[in-house]
Amino acid sequence: MRGKTLIIHLNRGRPILVQVYLQPDVKEEVSPGPENAKKAKDYIEKILSIDPGHAAAIRDLGLIYHLGVGVEKNLAKAERLYLQSADLNDMQAQHVLGVYYDYNGEYETDVEKAFRYHELAVRNGNHSSIDCMGAMFTHDRGAPKGFDIQFLFDNLCEGVKRSDSDCFFRLATVLEKLGRGEDEMCFQLYKSAADSERPPMFANNMVAKYFQYGFGCDRDLDNAEKYYQLEIDLYPNDEASYYNLSYLVANRRRDLVKAKLLSDKAVKIVAQDSINFGMVHRWSADLCSVMGDISIAREILYKLVCLGVEGAELQLHFLEYRNSVGGSQDKMWALSCIQEAAKNNDLEAMNGYSHISLKKASNGRERSYEFLLAS
């Protein structure tokens, strides 16, 4: 029997039967339950009675207490077991701790500790932690001062050589963060991630943005719409893609009914997240602007500026620029504020230039400008 062989030979890899009991093959439609979890716990305890330092078995015992299957859920005990396994250099336990200390919600958040465990996991060969480290570095979460960026860069490049879609995506975000990547390079990395068999979340979204604004590729709004739709089909909870697609549909196709449906979907996804309260209302203001409700859009944005919502002031400047009733002086003042934000590397300000249109006073023809920063 496989289980007995596993115990006798003290396999240092993951206990196979434990994995089967806790994470059965979904194709067989077998669900983990208390009875199977108890069998798994019995096997683990037999392994540990022979080899108390079996790191994988300790980690799996932590998993049982963490999930609370077959035993009473005990996060404190699970954490102790994960830490014990991590101290024995189990890369999976190190990865798990990195995830849980970062944003799991069940453990006290400690981003510095999370980053440290992800780094340990990567050094021990865990590929999943490479993406996590890249995400934390990109979003300024937990990377210590003086962190060796080259270590992260080298591991992401190794992942690219393995055709790891997560590494394609994450390398592009890190290059953008460092300002070291040409637009063409980042576009190709995002597209490789998006066109892979398992596209990471936001990969199609980023390809769509690059097509939409012409970064590193020819501007192609058909492909922009296509990749936003692909993102929505793969990840129905990506609210940003719903909104961006709604903006394109409203501005380009003037299909305000469809645009409103897409925007409403984005709002419903985010509405229960108080962190994104300002984002939801900024979208509402933007869509009001597109649909011609300028006064409502202006009122919403003024309120958000007073509340200190990030990005609201920039959106107000865009609104005033496009729809100023105060004459050319107000329009030029709004444009100067947008330019100043763009010079400070505000990506939204830079991207927004591609939406700006002016009417020539000489002949009334609408002219679209692709503004470029003069650096």
C-alpha positions in Angstrom: 0.0 0.0 0.0 1.3 3.4 -0.9 0.7 4.9 2.5 2.7 2.2 4.3 5.6 2.6 1.8 5.6 6.3 2.4 5.9 5.9 6.2 8.5 3.2 6.1 10.8 5.0 3.6 10.2 8.4 5.3 9.7 10.2 1.9 11.0 13.7 2.3 8.6 15.0 -0.3 5.0 15.9 0.3 3.2 12.9 1.8 1.2 11.7 -1.2 -1.8 10.3 0.7 -2.1 13.5 2.7 -2.4 15.5 -0.5 -5.0 13.1 -1.9 -7.1 13.2 1.2 -7.0 17.0 1.6 -6.9 18.0 -2.1 -8.6 15.2 -4.1 -8.7 15.4 -7.9 -11.7 17.6 -8.7 -12.3 15.6 -11.9 -13.3 12.7 -9.7 -15.7 15.1 -7.8 -14.4 13.8 -4.4 -14.8 16.4 -1.7 -12.5 16.6 1.4 -14.4 15.9 4.5 -13.8 15.2 8.2 -13.4 11.4 7.7 -10.7 11.8 5.0 -9.1 14.6 7.0 -8.9 12.3 10.1 -7.2 9.6 8.0 -4.7 12.3 6.7 -4.1 13.4 10.3 -3.5 9.8 11.4 -0.9 9.3 8.6 0.9 12.5 9.4 1.1 11.6 13.1 2.5 8.2 12.2 5.1 9.9 10.1 6.0 12.4 12.8 6.2 9.6 15.4 9.0 8.1 13.4 10.6 11.3 12.2 9.6 14.4 14.3 11.5 16.6 12.0 9.6 15.7 8.8 9.1 19.3 7.5 6.4 18.4 4.9 4.4 16.4 7.4 4.5 19.3 10.0 3.4 21.7 7.3 0.5 19.5 6.3 -0.6 19.1 9.9 -0.6 22.9 10.0 -2.9 22.9 7.0 -5.3 20.6 8.7 -5.6 22.9 11.7 -5.8 25.9 9.4 -8.7 24.5 7.4 -10.4 23.0 10.4 -11.3 19.8 8.6 -11.6 16.8 10.9 -10.4 18.9 13.8 -11.4 22.1 15.4 -10.0 25.1 13.5 -7.0 26.5 15.4 -5.1 29.3 13.6 -2.6 29.8 16.4 -1.6 26.1 16.3 -1.5 26.1 12.5 0.8 29.2 12.5 3.1 27.5 15.0 3.3 24.4 12.8 3.9 26.5 9.6 6.7 28.4 11.4 8.3 25.1 12.6 8.2 23.7 9.1 9.6 26.9 7.6 12.4 26.8 10.1 13.2 23.4 8.7 13.5 25.1 5.2 10.3 23.8 3.8 9.7 26.1 0.9 6.0 25.5 0.7 5.5 26.5 4.4 7.6 29.6 3.8 5.4 30.5 0.8 2.2 29.9 2.8 3.5 32.2 5.6 4.4 34.9 3.0 0.9 34.8 1.7 -0.9 34.8 5.0 1.2 37.6 6.6 0.6 39.7 3.5 -3.1 39.8 2.9 -4.8 36.6 4.0 -6.9 38.3 6.7 -6.7 35.5 9.2 -3.3 36.3 10.5 -2.0 39.6 11.7 -0.7 41.5 8.7 3.1 42.0 8.7 4.3 42.8 5.2 8.0 42.9 6.2 7.7 39.4 7.6 5.7 38.3 4.5 8.4 39.6 2.1 11.1 37.8 4.1 9.3 34.5 4.0 8.7 34.8 0.3 12.4 35.5 -0.3 13.3 32.5 1.7 10.9 30.4 -0.3 12.4 31.6 -3.6 15.9 30.9 -2.4 14.7 27.3 -1.6 13.2 26.9 -5.1 9.6 27.9 -4.7 8.4 29.5 -8.0 5.1 30.9 -6.7 6.8 33.2 -4.3 8.7 34.9 -7.1 5.5 36.4 -8.4 4.4 37.3 -4.8 7.8 39.1 -4.2 7.4 40.9 -7.5 3.9 42.0 -6.6 4.9 43.2 -3.1 7.9 45.1 -4.5 5.8 46.7 -7.2 3.2 47.9 -4.7 5.8 49.0 -2.1 4.8 46.4 0.5 7.4 44.9 2.7 10.6 45.1 0.6 13.4 46.1 3.1 15.6 49.1 2.4 18.6 48.1 0.3 16.8 45.0 -1.0 18.8 43.3 -3.8 16.6 44.1 -6.8 18.9 42.1 -9.0 17.9 38.9 -7.1 14.3 39.5 -7.9 15.1 40.5 -11.5 17.2 37.4 -12.1 14.6 35.0 -10.7 11.8 36.6 -12.8 14.1 36.3 -15.9 14.6 32.6 -15.0 10.8 32.2 -14.9 10.5 33.8 -18.3 12.9 31.2 -19.6 10.6 28.6 -18.2 7.7 30.3 -20.0 6.0 31.0 -16.7 3.1 33.3 -17.5 3.1 34.8 -14.0 6.8 35.8 -14.5 6.1 37.4 -17.9 3.5 39.5 -16.3 5.4 40.3 -13.1 8.6 41.2 -14.9 6.8 43.8 -16.9 5.3 45.4 -13.8 8.7 45.4 -12.1 10.4 47.0 -15.2 7.6 49.6 -15.2 8.2 50.3 -11.5 11.9 50.7 -12.0 11.6 52.7 -15.2 14.0 50.3 -16.8 11.7 48.8 -19.5 11.0 50.1 -22.9 7.3 50.2 -23.8 7.9 47.7 -26.6 9.5 45.2 -24.1 6.8 45.6 -21.5 4.1 45.2 -24.2 5.7 42.0 -25.4 5.9 40.6 -21.9 2.3 41.4 -21.1 1.2 40.0 -24.4 3.1 36.8 -23.8 1.4 36.4 -20.4 -2.0 37.2 -21.9 -1.6 34.8 -24.8 -0.4 31.9 -22.6 -2.6 28.9 -21.7 -3.0 30.3 -18.2 -3.1 34.1 -18.4 -2.6 35.8 -15.0 -5.3 38.2 -13.8 -4.8 41.7 -15.3 -2.6 40.4 -18.1 -5.3 40.9 -20.8 -6.2 44.2 -19.1 -2.7 45.5 -19.5 -2.4 44.4 -23.1 -5.7 46.2 -23.8 -4.4 49.4 -22.1 -1.2 49.3 -24.2 -3.3 48.9 -27.4 -5.7 51.6 -26.2 -3.0 54.2 -25.6 -0.4 53.0 -28.2 2.3 52.2 -25.7 4.9 50.0 -27.3 2.6 49.1 -30.2 0.4 50.8 -32.8 -2.7 52.1 -31.3 -5.5 49.6 -32.0 -8.9 50.2 -30.3 -10.4 47.0 -31.8 -7.7 45.0 -30.1 -8.1 47.1 -26.9 -11.8 46.1 -26.8 -11.0 42.5 -27.6 -8.5 42.1 -24.7 -10.7 43.9 -22.2 -13.4 41.4 -23.1 -11.0 38.5 -22.8 -10.1 39.7 -19.3 -13.8 40.0 -18.3 -14.5 36.5 -19.7 -11.6 35.0 -17.7 -11.9 37.1 -14.6 -15.5 38.3 -14.1 -14.6 40.2 -11.0 -12.0 42.5 -12.7 -13.9 45.7 -12.3 -11.3 47.8 -14.0 -11.8 46.0 -17.3 -15.5 46.5 -17.2 -15.1 50.2 -16.6 -12.3 50.6 -19.3 -14.4 48.7 -21.8 -17.5 50.9 -20.9 -15.4 54.0 -21.5 -14.3 52.8 -25.0 -17.9 51.7 -25.9 -19.3 55.1 -24.8 -16.6 57.2 -26.5 -16.0 55.2 -29.6 -19.2 53.5 -30.4 -21.6 55.9 -28.7 -23.4 52.9 -27.4 -24.4 54.5 -24.1 -26.8 51.7 -23.1 -24.1 49.1 -23.3 -21.6 51.4 -21.6 -24.0 52.0 -18.7 -24.5 48.2 -18.3 -20.7 47.6 -18.2 -20.1 50.5 -15.8 -22.9 49.3 -13.5 -21.3 45.9 -13.4 -18.0 47.4 -12.3 -19.8 49.5 -9.6 -21.6 46.4 -8.3 -18.3 44.5 -8.0 -16.6 47.2 -6.1 -19.6 48.7 -4.2 -19.1 46.5 -1.1 -15.4 47.4 -0.8 -15.2 50.7 1.2 -11.6 51.1 0.2 -12.8 51.6 -3.4 -15.6 54.0 -2.5 -13.8 56.9 -4.2 -13.1 54.8 -7.3 -16.7 53.9 -7.8 -17.8 57.5 -7.6 -15.0 58.7 -9.9 -16.3 56.1 -12.5 -19.8 57.4 -12.0 -18.6 61.0 -12.6 -16.6 60.0 -15.7 -19.5 58.1 -17.3 -21.8 61.1 -16.5 -19.3 63.2 -18.4 -19.3 60.9 -21.4 -23.1 60.7 -21.4 -23.4 64.5 -21.2 -24.4 65.0 -17.6 -21.5 67.4 -17.0 -23.0 69.3 -14.0 -23.6 66.0 -12.2 -20.1 64.8 -13.0 -18.6 68.1 -11.8 -20.6 68.0 -8.5 -19.5 64.4 -7.8 -15.8 65.2 -8.4 -15.9 68.4 -6.3 -17.2 66.4 -3.4 -14.5 63.7 -3.8 -11.8 66.4 -4.0 -13.1 67.8 -0.7 -13.0 64.3 0.8 -9.4 63.9 -0.3 -10.1 60.9 -2.6 -6.9 60.1 -4.6 -7.1 60.9 -8.3 -10.3 63.0 -8.0 -8.6 66.3 -8.5 -6.9 65.1 -11.7 -10.3 63.8 -13.0 -11.8 67.2 -12.3 -9.0 68.9 -14.3 -9.8 66.6 -17.2 -13.5 67.4 -16.9 -12.9 71.1 -16.8 -10.5 70.9 -19.7 -12.9 69.1 -21.9 -16.0 71.0 -20.9 -14.9 74.3 -19.5 -17.6 77.0 -19.5 -15.2 79.6 -18.1 -13.4 80.3 -21.4 -9.9 79.6 -22.6 -8.3 80.8 -19.4 -9.9 78.1 -17.3 -9.2 75.5 -20.0 -5.5 76.4 -20.2 -5.3 76.4 -16.3 -6.8 72.8 -16.3 -4.3 71.7 -19.0 -1.4 73.1 -17.0 -2.5 71.1 -14.0 -2.7 68.0 -16.1 0.7 68.6 -17.6 2.3 69.1 -14.2 0.8 65.8 -12.9 2.2 64.1 -16.1 5.6 65.5 -15.5 5.6 64.0 -12.1 5.1 60.6 -13.7 1.4 60.3 -12.9 0.5 57.4 -15.3 -3.2 58.4 -15.3 -2.3 61.9 -16.3 -0.1 60.6 -19.1 -2.7 58.2 -20.3 -5.4 60.8 -20.2 -3.7 62.8 -22.9 -4.9 60.3 -25.5 -8.5 61.1 -24.6 -8.2 64.8 -25.0 -9.7 66.4 -28.1 -9.7 70.1 -29.1 -11.8 72.0 -31.6 -9.9 74.3 -33.9 -11.4 77.8 -33.7 -10.5 78.4 -37.3 -12.7 75.8 -38.9 -14.6 74.0 -36.1 -13.1 70.6 -37.1 -12.5 68.3 -34.2 -8.8 67.4 -33.9 -7.5 64.6 -31.7 -4.1 65.0 -30.1 -1.7 62.4 -28.9 0.3 64.4 -26.3 3.8 63.4 -25.5 5.8 64.6 -22.6 8.8 66.7 -23.5 11.4 65.3 -21.2 
